[in-house]
Amino acid sequence: MDRFQAMQVFIRVVDSNSFSRAADSLGIPRTNVTTTIQNLESLLQVRLLNRTTRRISLTPDGAAYYERCLRILADVDETETLFQNVARGPKGRLRIDVPPSIGKLVLLPNICEFYQRNPDVEIVMGLGDRMVDLVQEAVDCVIRVGELQDSSMVARRIGTFQSITCAAPSYLDQYGEPEQISDLEQHKAVHYFSSRNGRNLDWDFVVDGKSIVVPVKGKIAVNDSDAYLDCALKGFGLIQAPRFMLMPHLKSGALREVLPEWTPPPMPISVMYLANRHLSPKVRAFVDWTVEIFSACPLFSGRDKEFLEGLQECHFAEISAAVPVSAQNSIRNVIERKNLAENVF
């Protein structure tokens, strides 16, 4: 048995979570995949996979073997890259997962620049509102918002995330504009509720250098970012959302910031990848590029005032007022206390 090939087959089965899909992607018969896994388990004298009619999952031994195989194959890929056409630069398929708002407004408008530098890299960008398992789903790196605690990942800080409080002029004309945080007792909020526990997310502000939670009444709560923004634009109430996401609506006058002296605490933005011994050239290229993109924009570097005064400009995609809210860019950033982001606005 070719152990190197067996490792590749095993990894593909785990990544695709299917024997048949692994066989299709490798271009070999399914029986060959099944036989390879059986021979591998016989050789190692351990069970690597739990199999049912509907799914497969890693055993503890299988998870440990999978991690070792990843490192071994990463070393092989790194070695080959060093000695094969070094001048060509990074190449291969790069799977990333990012918040929809960051992907649509920040990365995609600048993606041509990345391809000019790295023409042999194929990007597969996930823009979903869920956490992904980098190992199980074969994702190379992700962008996440919030304090990070996963020691199995390497994280590089690329910017900060600042939210603001705002509302539509129609709402403010009817209810007035709050001038103090205490005024929020007389206002209505559009709430965003957690799909994990069903509870509305807290509104928080920095007051005298300390973060405080402020309860705000509301008659509607949603867990969809498009609906959240749509409710604000229709005048249903106040919302708290990322400044960079709201900029097109703030510039057009469709939304107006309130309580600018008191904003929620900023949150860090990081690019993360698995802690392999060798960082692949394609991942390194993407990480370095995202650092450049985010550092060039004052909205992500704690220099909001420069942006608002027009001293610098970020390359964001414009949102046409004629486009329905459901087709516009999602707001994503709801951070769980233990660094697990879910359905982020």
Secondary structure, DSSP 8 states (H G I E B T S, - for coil): --HHHHHHHHHHHHHHT-HHHHHHHHTS-HHHHHHHHHHHHHHHTS--EEE-SS-EEE-HHHHHHHHHHHHHHHHHHHHHHHHS-GGG--EEEEEEE--HHHIIIIIGGGHHHHHHH-TEEEEEEE--SS---TTTTT--EEEEES----TTEEEEEEEEE-EEEEE-HHHHHHH----SGGGGGG--BEEEB-TTT--B--EEEEETTEEEEE----SEEES-HHHHHHHHHTTS-BEEEEHHHHHHHHHHTSSEEE-TTS----EEEEEEEE--SS--HHHHHHHHHHHHHHHT-GGGTT-HHHHHTTSS--------TTS-GGGS------B-TTS-B-S--
